[in-house]
Amino acid sequence: MKFMKQLPHESFRRHLIIVINTNAFNNFMLSIIISNTLVLALQTSDPIERPFGWYFGILDTIFLAIYTLEAGLKIFAFGSIYFKSGWNIFGASLMYLTISYLLLLTCRSLDYLGFRPQTL
């Protein structure tokens, strides 16, 4: 916990940093990454993707929510120090791109359904 000296003395943030740095939290996130990788691998198989594609979409959304929650907790706990790690920047960039993609798909779906908000 080399960043502890640079952080404010707010006890909640310090406790959150301790929790984030536990083996249990790191092992949980590792299990999420491995599970996500397995789901992505299964999605490449057309005979599996066809009947279970809807479930894979739900799982993808759940994984994205977990990654977003993890990043949010770390950004709250570490502040700007979070962005000094290349892995954190990489992960945040992937989340941003994925969320942007999902928003574009949603807008496209709404347009397809005939929902077109009026412009001012």
N, CA, C and O of each residue as an XYZ file, in Angstrom:
480
protein
N       0.828     -1.180      0.000
C       0.000      0.000      0.000
C       0.874      1.245      0.000
O       0.840      2.066      0.917
N       1.648      1.349     -1.056
C       2.594      2.450     -1.155
C       1.938      3.812     -1.303
O       2.588      4.833     -1.080
N       0.650      3.852     -1.679
C      -0.029      5.116     -1.881
C      -0.636      5.679     -0.601
O      -1.145      6.800     -0.612
N      -0.598      4.944      0.488
C      -1.286      5.350      1.711
C      -0.824      6.716      2.212
O      -1.635      7.479      2.737
N       0.445      7.036      2.064
C       0.953      8.320      2.550
C       0.409      9.484      1.730
O       0.288     10.597      2.243
N       0.078      9.237      0.455
C      -0.384     10.302     -0.430
C      -1.888     10.551     -0.311
O      -2.389     11.540     -0.847
N      -2.603      9.687      0.370
C      -4.058      9.789      0.432
C      -4.512     10.618      1.614
O      -3.804     10.731      2.615
N      -5.703     11.201      1.496
C      -6.260     11.939      2.638
C      -6.485     11.001      3.819
O      -6.517      9.781      3.660
N      -6.635     11.565      4.965
C      -6.789     10.773      6.180
C      -8.244     10.385      6.441
O      -8.607     10.051      7.569
N      -9.067     10.428      5.411
C     -10.463     10.038      5.564
C     -10.517      8.535      5.846
O     -10.033      7.728      5.052
N     -11.105      8.175      6.970
C     -11.066      6.784      7.385
C     -11.835      5.868      6.427
O     -11.411      4.734      6.206
N     -12.962      6.331      5.850
C     -13.722      5.471      4.942
C     -12.898      5.120      3.712
O     -12.875      3.965      3.287
N     -12.222      6.111      3.139
C     -11.389      5.847      1.959
C     -10.241      4.913      2.308
O      -9.905      4.029      1.521
N      -9.636      5.095      3.470
C      -8.542      4.207      3.881
C      -9.036      2.776      4.062
O      -8.353      1.831      3.667
N     -10.214      2.609      4.656
C     -10.765      1.267      4.833
C     -11.114      0.647      3.474
O     -10.924     -0.551      3.261
N     -11.617      1.462      2.579
C     -11.931      0.976      1.245
C     -10.668      0.511      0.521
O     -10.690     -0.505     -0.174
N      -9.581      1.240      0.678
C      -8.306      0.840      0.069
C      -7.839     -0.487      0.644
O      -7.340     -1.346     -0.083
N      -8.001     -0.652      1.937
C      -7.602     -1.915      2.568
C      -8.423     -3.067      1.995
O      -7.877     -4.129      1.696
N      -9.729     -2.864      1.841
C     -10.598     -3.915      1.284
C     -10.224     -4.213     -0.164
O     -10.144     -5.376     -0.560
N      -9.997     -3.171     -0.949
C      -9.655     -3.342     -2.361
C      -8.346     -4.110     -2.523
O      -8.169     -4.830     -3.505
N      -7.441     -3.964     -1.582
C      -6.142     -4.619     -1.680
C      -6.084     -5.989     -1.008
O      -5.006     -6.575     -0.901
N      -7.228     -6.509     -0.553
C      -7.214     -7.833      0.066
C      -7.126     -8.921     -0.994
O      -7.502     -8.718     -2.148
N      -6.623    -10.074     -0.583
C      -6.566    -11.214     -1.491
C      -7.973    -11.643     -1.921
O      -8.180    -12.042     -3.067
N      -8.930    -11.560     -1.005
C     -10.297    -11.969     -1.331
C     -10.866    -11.121     -2.464
O     -11.471    -11.654     -3.394
N     -10.676     -9.803     -2.391
C     -11.185     -8.917     -3.441
C     -10.473     -9.193     -4.758
O     -11.110     -9.291     -5.807
N      -9.153     -9.317     -4.700
C      -8.377     -9.580     -5.923
C      -8.723    -10.938     -6.521
O      -8.798    -11.070     -7.743
N      -8.938    -11.951     -5.678
C      -9.323    -13.271     -6.184
C     -10.722    -13.238     -6.793
O     -10.981    -13.894     -7.802
N     -11.626    -12.471     -6.174
C     -12.969    -12.318     -6.745
C     -12.883    -11.691     -8.132
O     -13.507    -12.177     -9.075
N     -12.112    -10.613     -8.260
C     -11.993     -9.954     -9.560
C     -11.307    -10.869    -10.580
O     -11.658    -10.854    -11.760
N     -10.338    -11.656    -10.133
C      -9.688    -12.608    -11.034
C     -10.694    -13.654    -11.511
O     -10.674    -14.039    -12.680
N     -11.570    -14.118    -10.622
C     -12.585    -15.093    -11.025
C     -13.577    -14.472    -12.009
O     -14.066    -15.156    -12.909
N     -13.874    -13.199    -11.847
C     -14.748    -12.508    -12.802
C     -14.074    -12.423    -14.165
O     -14.715    -12.660    -15.189
N     -12.799    -12.090    -14.187
C     -12.055    -11.991    -15.449
C     -12.008    -13.345    -16.148
O     -12.220    -13.425    -17.358
N     -11.733    -14.409    -15.399
C     -11.673    -15.753    -15.988
C     -13.049    -16.165    -16.503
O     -13.162    -16.714    -17.599
N     -14.094    -15.904    -15.723
C     -15.457    -16.238    -16.156
C     -15.833    -15.472    -17.416
O     -16.424    -16.037    -18.336
N     -15.496    -14.198    -17.460
C     -15.774    -13.378    -18.632
C     -15.040    -13.915    -19.852
O     -15.594    -13.942    -20.951
N     -13.799    -14.341    -19.663
C     -13.018    -14.912    -20.761
C     -13.668    -16.187    -21.287
O     -13.736    -16.400    -22.498
N     -14.143    -17.029    -20.383
C     -14.818    -18.267    -20.809
C     -16.100    -17.959    -21.582
O     -16.384    -18.600    -22.594
N     -16.862    -16.992    -21.114
C     -18.091    -16.611    -21.819
C     -17.756    -16.071    -23.204
O     -18.430    -16.402    -24.179
N     -16.720    -15.244    -23.294
C     -16.316    -14.718    -24.602
C     -15.877    -15.841    -25.535
O     -16.175    -15.812    -26.729
N     -15.172    -16.827    -24.995
C     -14.741    -17.967    -25.815
C     -15.951    -18.762    -26.303
O     -15.986    -19.187    -27.458
N     -16.935    -18.964    -25.437
C     -18.144    -19.692    -25.836
C     -18.929    -18.936    -26.905
O     -19.584    -19.549    -27.748
N     -18.864    -17.615    -26.869
C     -19.589    -16.807    -27.851
C     -19.017    -16.940    -29.256
O     -19.673    -16.560    -30.226
N     -17.813    -17.468    -29.379
C     -17.221    -17.634    -30.709
C     -17.701    -18.911    -31.392
O     -17.466    -19.099    -32.586
N     -18.366    -19.782    -30.652
C     -18.885    -21.031    -31.206
C     -20.338    -20.815    -31.635
O     -21.215    -20.602    -30.798
N     -20.583    -20.872    -32.942
C     -21.919    -20.600    -33.457
C     -22.980    -21.563    -32.909
O     -24.075    -21.112    -32.574
N     -22.703    -22.876    -32.802
C     -23.739    -23.763    -32.248
C     -24.109    -23.436    -30.793
O     -25.223    -23.729    -30.359
N     -23.204    -22.846    -30.059
C     -23.491    -22.459    -28.673
C     -24.095    -21.059    -28.626
O     -24.996    -20.791    -27.830
N     -23.600    -20.180    -29.472
C     -24.060    -18.786    -29.469
C     -25.532    -18.670    -29.868
O     -26.268    -17.873    -29.287
N     -25.960    -19.450    -30.844
C     -27.350    -19.329    -31.322
C     -28.383    -19.529    -30.216
O     -29.215    -18.648    -30.001
N     -28.357    -20.657    -29.511
C     -29.420    -20.845    -28.506
C     -29.214    -20.042    -27.224
O     -30.171    -19.773    -26.498
N     -27.966    -19.658    -26.943
C     -27.687    -19.009    -25.665
C     -27.246    -17.554    -25.803
O     -26.798    -16.956    -24.825
N     -27.361    -16.982    -26.979
C     -26.891    -15.619    -27.221
C     -27.503    -14.593    -26.286
O     -26.816    -13.684    -25.820
N     -28.796    -14.735    -26.010
C     -29.473    -13.790    -25.122
C     -28.863    -13.847    -23.723
O     -28.656    -12.811    -23.091
N     -28.575    -15.057    -23.241
C     -27.976    -15.216    -21.912
C     -26.563    -14.643    -21.873
O     -26.145    -14.051    -20.878
N     -25.837    -14.829    -22.972
C     -24.495    -14.256    -23.034
C     -24.545    -12.731    -22.963
O     -23.693    -12.104    -22.334
N     -25.546    -12.142    -23.609
C     -25.710    -10.691    -23.542
C     -25.960    -10.215    -22.120
O     -25.414     -9.195    -21.699
N     -26.781    -10.949    -21.379
C     -27.037    -10.613    -19.976
C     -25.760    -10.751    -19.161
O     -25.442     -9.882    -18.349
N     -25.023    -11.844    -19.376
C     -23.762    -12.037    -18.647
C     -22.760    -10.933    -18.968
O     -22.064    -10.447    -18.077
N     -22.685    -10.537    -20.238
C     -21.781     -9.439    -20.620
C     -22.128     -8.161    -19.865
O     -21.239     -7.440    -19.412
N     -23.416     -7.886    -19.732
C     -23.854     -6.691    -19.014
C     -23.504     -6.783    -17.532
O     -23.096     -5.794    -16.923
N     -23.663     -7.971    -16.956
C     -23.309     -8.169    -15.544
C     -21.809     -7.973    -15.339
O     -21.386     -7.311    -14.391
N     -21.009     -8.554    -16.233
C     -19.553     -8.378    -16.122
C     -19.178     -6.902    -16.234
O     -18.345     -6.413    -15.471
N     -19.787     -6.198    -17.174
C     -19.505     -4.770    -17.336
C     -19.888     -3.993    -16.080
O     -19.164     -3.085    -15.671
N     -21.004     -4.335    -15.471
C     -21.427     -3.660    -14.235
C     -20.420     -3.907    -13.114
O     -20.103     -2.996    -12.350
N     -19.922     -5.130    -13.017
C     -18.931     -5.442    -11.973
C     -17.640     -4.680    -12.222
O     -17.065     -4.117    -11.290
N     -17.174     -4.654    -13.477
C     -15.952     -3.897    -13.796
C     -16.129     -2.408    -13.516
O     -15.217     -1.751    -13.013
N     -17.300     -1.882    -13.841
C     -17.573     -0.468    -13.607
C     -17.607     -0.164    -12.114
O     -17.084      0.858    -11.671
N     -18.223     -1.053    -11.341
C     -18.259     -0.881     -9.888
C     -16.850     -0.930     -9.306
O     -16.503     -0.124     -8.442
N     -16.041     -1.874     -9.779
C     -14.660     -1.968     -9.296
C     -13.900     -0.675     -9.597
O     -13.222     -0.132     -8.725
N     -14.016     -0.187    -10.826
C     -13.314      1.044    -11.201
C     -13.819      2.220    -10.384
O     -13.028      3.052     -9.940
N     -15.128      2.297    -10.183
C     -15.691      3.386     -9.381
C     -15.185      3.371     -7.957
O     -14.847      4.415     -7.399
N     -15.132      2.176     -7.362
C     -14.603      2.060     -5.996
C     -13.141      2.494     -5.934
O     -12.730      3.206     -5.018
N     -12.364      2.054     -6.920
C     -10.938      2.401     -6.930
C     -10.722      3.894     -7.185
O      -9.846      4.507     -6.574
N     -11.508      4.472     -8.074
C     -11.370      5.910     -8.335
C     -11.755      6.698     -7.090
O     -11.088      7.673     -6.745
N     -12.824      6.286     -6.414
C     -13.216      6.963     -5.174
C     -12.134      6.814     -4.113
O     -11.814      7.774     -3.412
N     -11.566      5.607     -3.991
C     -10.580      5.353     -2.946
C      -9.245      6.037     -3.240
O      -8.665      6.678     -2.364
N      -8.765      5.901     -4.463
C      -7.429      6.402     -4.798
C      -7.419      7.799     -5.388
O      -6.381      8.460     -5.382
N      -8.539      8.260     -5.892
C      -8.564      9.572     -6.533
C      -7.762      9.553     -7.824
O      -7.815      8.578     -8.574
N      -7.031     10.606     -8.085
C      -6.269     10.713     -9.333
C      -5.114      9.721     -9.410
O      -4.587      9.463    -10.492
N      -4.721      9.165     -8.272
C      -3.640      8.163     -8.267
C      -4.050      6.940     -9.082
O      -3.196      6.246     -9.634
N      -5.353      6.675     -9.161
C      -5.869      5.537     -9.926
C      -5.365      5.574    -11.365
O      -5.054      4.532    -11.943
N      -5.284      6.763    -11.938
C      -4.928      6.899    -13.351
C      -3.417      6.888    -13.595
O      -2.977      7.111    -14.723
N      -2.629      6.636    -12.567
C      -1.177      6.518    -12.755
C      -0.772      5.108    -13.161
O       0.377      4.874    -13.537
N      -1.708      4.172    -13.087
C      -1.438      2.792    -13.489
C      -1.912      2.582    -14.921
O      -3.052      2.899    -15.261
N      -1.039      2.054    -15.743
C      -1.399      1.776    -17.129
C      -2.545      0.778    -17.243
O      -3.390      0.909    -18.128
N      -2.585     -0.221    -16.355
C      -3.668     -1.212    -16.380
C      -5.009     -0.568    -16.055
O      -6.028     -0.913    -16.654
N      -5.012      0.357    -15.117
C      -6.260      1.048    -14.773
C      -6.749      1.905    -15.939
O      -7.947      1.950    -16.221
N      -5.827      2.577    -16.609
C      -6.194      3.391    -17.775
C      -6.735      2.493    -18.879
O      -7.730      2.823    -19.524
N      -6.077      1.358    -19.095
C      -6.520      0.399    -20.107
C      -7.924     -0.117    -19.782
O      -8.796     -0.139    -20.651
N      -8.136     -0.526    -18.549
C      -9.439     -1.041    -18.134
C     -10.529      0.009    -18.236
O     -11.629     -0.279    -18.709
N     -10.234      1.228    -17.797
C     -11.214      2.315    -17.873
C     -11.540      2.646    -19.330
O     -12.687      2.952    -19.657
N     -10.539      2.585    -20.197
C     -10.774      2.848    -21.626
C     -11.682      1.786    -22.231
O     -12.589      2.109    -22.998
N     -11.445      0.519    -21.891
C     -12.305     -0.555    -22.398
C     -13.738     -0.399    -21.901
O     -14.688     -0.619    -22.653
N     -13.891     -0.021    -20.640
C     -15.235      0.191    -20.101
C     -15.914      1.350    -20.822
O     -17.087      1.252    -21.182
N     -15.201      2.430    -21.034
C     -15.760      3.591    -21.724
C     -16.221      3.200    -23.126
O     -17.328      3.549    -23.537
N     -15.379      2.478    -23.857
C     -15.738      2.065    -25.211
C     -16.947      1.124    -25.210
O     -17.832      1.246    -26.057
N     -16.981      0.194    -24.265
C     -18.097     -0.748    -24.194
C     -19.397     -0.047    -23.842
O     -20.433     -0.317    -24.450
N     -19.353      0.841    -22.874
C     -20.564      1.587    -22.503
C     -21.019      2.466    -23.661
O     -22.218      2.568    -23.920
N     -20.082      3.101    -24.359
C     -20.435      3.922    -25.528
C     -21.092      3.065    -26.605
O     -22.083      3.474    -27.210
N     -20.545      1.888    -26.840
C     -21.108      0.964    -27.829
C     -22.529      0.563    -27.445
O     -23.420      0.542    -28.294
N     -22.744      0.241    -26.159
C     -24.078     -0.148    -25.704
C     -25.072      1.012    -25.845
O     -26.231      0.803    -26.203
N     -24.614      2.220    -25.563
C     -25.488      3.387    -25.732
C     -25.858      3.598    -27.198
O     -27.002      3.924    -27.516
N     -24.881      3.410    -28.089
C     -25.168      3.547    -29.523
C     -26.155      2.475    -29.987
O     -27.059      2.761    -30.772
N     -25.983      1.239    -29.501
C     -26.925      0.179    -29.845
C     -28.325      0.503    -29.344
O     -29.312      0.253    -30.036
N     -28.409      1.060    -28.140
C     -29.704      1.426    -27.576
C     -30.359      2.518    -28.421
O     -31.549      2.437    -28.726
N     -29.596      3.526    -28.795
C     -30.136      4.607    -29.629
C     -30.587      4.070    -30.983
O     -31.626      4.472    -31.506
N     -29.806      3.170    -31.537
C     -30.167      2.575    -32.826
C     -31.450      1.753    -32.695
O     -32.309      1.786    -33.576
N     -31.572      1.021    -31.596
C     -32.781      0.223    -31.357
C     -33.996      1.121    -31.189
O     -35.071      0.819    -31.708
N     -33.830      2.222    -30.468
C     -34.946      3.149    -30.281
C     -35.371      3.761    -31.608
O     -36.563      3.944    -31.858
N     -34.392      4.078    -32.462
C     -34.700      4.632    -33.770
C     -35.428      3.591    -34.611
O     -36.371      3.921    -35.330
N     -34.999      2.349    -34.524
C     -35.635      1.261    -35.267
C     -37.084      1.075    -34.818
O     -37.955      0.759    -35.629
N     -37.335      1.272    -33.525
C     -38.687      1.130    -32.995
C     -39.566      2.346    -33.271
O     -40.747      2.355    -32.924
N     -38.985      3.376    -33.899
C     -39.771      4.549    -34.244
C     -39.703      5.664    -33.231
O     -40.383      6.679    -33.388
N     -38.903      5.506    -32.195
C     -38.754      6.561    -31.196
C     -37.697      7.540    -31.665
O     -36.508      7.225    -31.699
N     -38.146      8.728    -32.025
C     -37.216      9.767    -32.484
C     -37.500     11.037    -31.683
O     -38.482     11.731    -31.945
N     -36.644     11.339    -30.712
C     -36.884     12.553    -29.926
C     -36.827     13.790    -30.825
O     -36.025     13.860    -31.756
N     -37.664     14.730    -30.539
C     -37.703     15.967    -31.313
C     -36.499     16.830    -30.948
O     -36.150     16.970    -29.776
N     -35.888     17.393    -31.949
C     -34.775     18.313    -31.704
C     -35.329     19.707    -31.510
O     -36.374     20.062    -32.054
N     -34.606     20.495    -30.722
C     -35.064     21.866    -30.467
C     -34.618     22.797    -31.562
O     -34.912     23.991    -31.515
